[in-house]
Amino acid sequence: FFFDFGCSLLTMADGLDPFNEGLEGKGKYYAMIVLSNKKLLLDDSFADLTIKIGNESVHAHAGIVCVRCQELLGPPVEDKKKASKKKLEVKLKPESVASAAIMSKVLEFLYTGMVEFPKISDKEILCLIGAARYFKLNRLTYLCERWLREHMTIESVFHLLKAATDLGEDRIKGFCLSFALAHYNEFISNKDGIYILGIELFQEVVAAFQSNPTPPKEMRPEDSPDTLLDDFKRLYQEMPYSDVTFQVKGESVKAHKAIMASHSDAFVSTIFKDDAGLRTSPKAFHDMLQFIYYGDDNIEPLPACELVEFSRKFKLPSLLRICEDKIRVNIDMSTVLPILSIAYLPAEGKQELVDELKKKCFPFILQNLSKVDLAMIKASNPLMIVDLLLELQLAWKTGQYGLGENVQIASAFSSAAPASSSPSNPGPPTPAARGGFGSNSFGDRPRKSPGSSSGLLGAQRRGPAPPPRGRGAGRGAGRGAGRGKPAAPPRSVSDQAPNRATPAPPPSVAPAPPTRSQPPPPVSPHPTDSSSDDGKKSSKKDKKEEERRKKEEAKRILKEKKERAKAEKKLRPKGKELY
């Protein structure tokens, strides 16, 4: 038994509001509370109060009767003997309540705030007025009088006037006389009506026509307001005659089984027997009780996240709709992960909600990645973690939400910076290149002099460049000489590694240029600087270092395997394998 605010409530609206007062002003979920309480009248499974009228008895729920009519049942008394009784019992005299049927109508008013007047006769309504006056239920008295006044006809006024006179209901009798005088000609011409009233009562009506008495003052609705929701709120706050206590994460929470069961039968076979399955926080559980007791939908976002799964499990569609609407518009730093986890709960027919939550939560997390507390993700659905990583990877690749920008900027700077050495020299830069004096420190910058390839300091130590050679000598001088440039003489050890700390003194004697009789120095097919030699040496050194590192890593892995094998051997039971 649960409620859906669709056609079912619209078709029952006439019964809930017979005077067209408007249910909107009574509360958004007033109709839900009324309909759920009507179920309690039809089901006495959890009834703990017996009301006896003579030989008849009516079952009720002590908590509801206590807050709605203390004239019938007062608050619980702390008495061990009385508390040991399973059911309370109240005995009424026939003078106070005419019958068990009338008492049932009183209970209908206590539970729903209304009585289905079309289903009872005018005489029963008069008896109900007497019971309402006995229990001091002014609201019920007002409803009965108003119904009789507004539905009085020339056919019904005779029976009602006769019954009011017999039961001593002077106010209703006064309303009947006022109606008879207003329709005097029709009244006195009705022969059947005169037979119903009798001679004495008919003569009283004729006499009233002569005296024209003042009719009774009508009761005003503002003097007798509907307090149904307020009374059930007090029932939740005080919990009189509660019959169940839940342990919600260390907190004891009292409730009434009947009220909870009226909203969902799923409670009966689950938490009424064992509350170990409750995984909500005390705050969320209290919010749920407040909603089913008196229709309070003021639920915060975090408890709403918990109640989504709770409502689906225990079949509370109205509460579920409230919580879903709440989380749609309350995504912030503290709620984004709990709200996103809702999208990964099993739910049929909720794909629209799932898609909406993902579209809202994933961008919010990526935009505030440094602020969102991702520690909460540990207890989340693994699929949610995978999707979050995929969204993060996509944002990183595309540069969305400011992700991946630092990497792109760094790569742009590195590509724009000049290379420290030529492509043919993969090794580390030479001292001349690090100092900025060699040709390699400037990339493709042209050389200033034919002999300046090894650096400015080297050229200064070697002295002035030799004079240009003739054509015959230039033919065998190698590739560089073929272009008309003289080949540089072989460099000494001091030229390859100049001391940058102190400037080198000028050379005392410059090397003599080679003559024709003297053969030119040998030149390699591809002349290079000393930096290429250093690069080769450094590359060989790097290879040796890499081989040494790999050997050490292999030794370390072998050692770890041996240690693990020893540990497993110690832990392995005798005669059995560990796995």
Secondary structure, 3 states (H helix, E strand, C coil): CCCCCCHHHHHCHHHHCCCCCCCHHHCCCHHHHHHHHHHHHHCCCCCCEEEEECCEEEEECHHHHHHHCCCCCCCCCCCHHHHCCCCEEEEECCCCCCCHHHHHHHHHHHHHCCCCHHHCCHHHHHHHHHHHHHCCCHHHHHHHHHHHHHCCCCCCHHHHHHHHHHHCCHHHHHHHHHHHHHCHHHHHCCHHHHHHHCHHHHHHHHHHHHHCCCCCCCCCHHHCCCCHHHHHHHHHHHCCCCCEEEEECCEEEEECHHHHHHHCHHHCCCCCCCHHHCCCCHHHHHHHHHHHHHCCCCCCHHHHHHHHHHHHHCCCHHHHHHHHHHHHCCCCCCCHHHHHHHCCCCCCCCHHHHHHHHHHHHHHHHHCCCCCCHHHHHHCCHHHHHHHHHHHHHHHHHCHHHCCHHHHHHHHHHHHCCCCCCCCCCCCCCHHHHHCCCHHHHCCCCCCCCCCCCCHHHHHHHCCCCCCCCHHHHHCCCHHHHCCCCCCCCCCHHHHCCCCCCCCCCCCCCCCCCCCCCCCCCCCCCCCCHHHHHHHHHHHHHHHHHHHHHHHHHHHHHHHHHHHHHHHHHHCCCCCCCC
